[in-house]
Amino acid sequence: MVASINNFQIDLSKPIDISIPLSDSDHNPIAWYIEKPVITPVVFGDWIGKVSEGTSSTNFNNIFFNPHGHGTHTECLGHITREFYSINQCLKQFFFVAELISIAPININDDWVISVAQIKEALGNNKSDNLEALIIRTLPNKNDKLSKKYSHTNPPYLSEAAAVFIRTIGIKHLLIDLPSVDREEDEGKLLAHKAFWNVKNTTILNDDARLDATITEMIYVDNHILDGTYILNLQIASFENDASPSKPILYAISNVVL
């Protein structure tokens, strides 16, 4: 099925999934010092909500997970504000023109950092005038990102200046294959989060804070997917929470519709 979005033509039958599945196996990626997700059948006395156990006609599981620590998730500025804001209320559109870039973080004071100069170089002059989303794939891009245990590893992160630049060029939706755009231990400064959302005070929100902007973390972009411009379908579950597990899908652009 072919569709036209923002004057671009895409084939909806060829989705490119850049999310990481959530499971209760030891292969599930984990960040922020928590244990793996738990998926277990409901139990009422002798009744077990699992068809293979022979007492139920349906599989009926409880799932315990944390969206920030257990896989691909999309968050709004409610992640860092005292006042409650929900990703389900902040994200109201779901298709965007997106640019995928690949960057090898550089060593700065023993940290691996994505700099503003690298973002500018990777985008070059290829940035579409109606670009709404930026997808950052970090290098080297090994498939251990699908199961990596990030806690206490000080993963790479985005510099504050890079986050400011991304905001100033009009990017509303930032996606990255790391557990956070900020340093793992940064004394609660959250410089990149605040810069991207333009949050100057987390207690009393400034009028120009970006309520409709989102950050998606812990994606995985396979090496066979080429850098370039795509249509992004950013899918979330309808959680009234600062973040939701999400399923970002890319579509290659066939041609421009005149």
Buried (B, 14 or more C-beta within 10 A) or exposed (E): EEEEBBEBBBEEEEBBBBBBBBBBEEEBBBBEEEEBBEBEBEBEEEEBBBEEEEBBEEEBEEEEBBBBBBBBBBBBBBBBBEEEBBBBBBBEEEBBBBBBBBBEBBEEEEBBBBBBEBBEEBBEEEBEEEBBBBBBBBEEBEEEBBBBEBBEEEBBBBBBBBBBBBBEEEBBBBBBBBBBBBBBEEEEEBBBBBBBBBBEEBEEBEEEBBBEBBBBBBBBBEEEBEBEBBBBBBBBBEBEBBBBBBBBBBBBBBEEEE
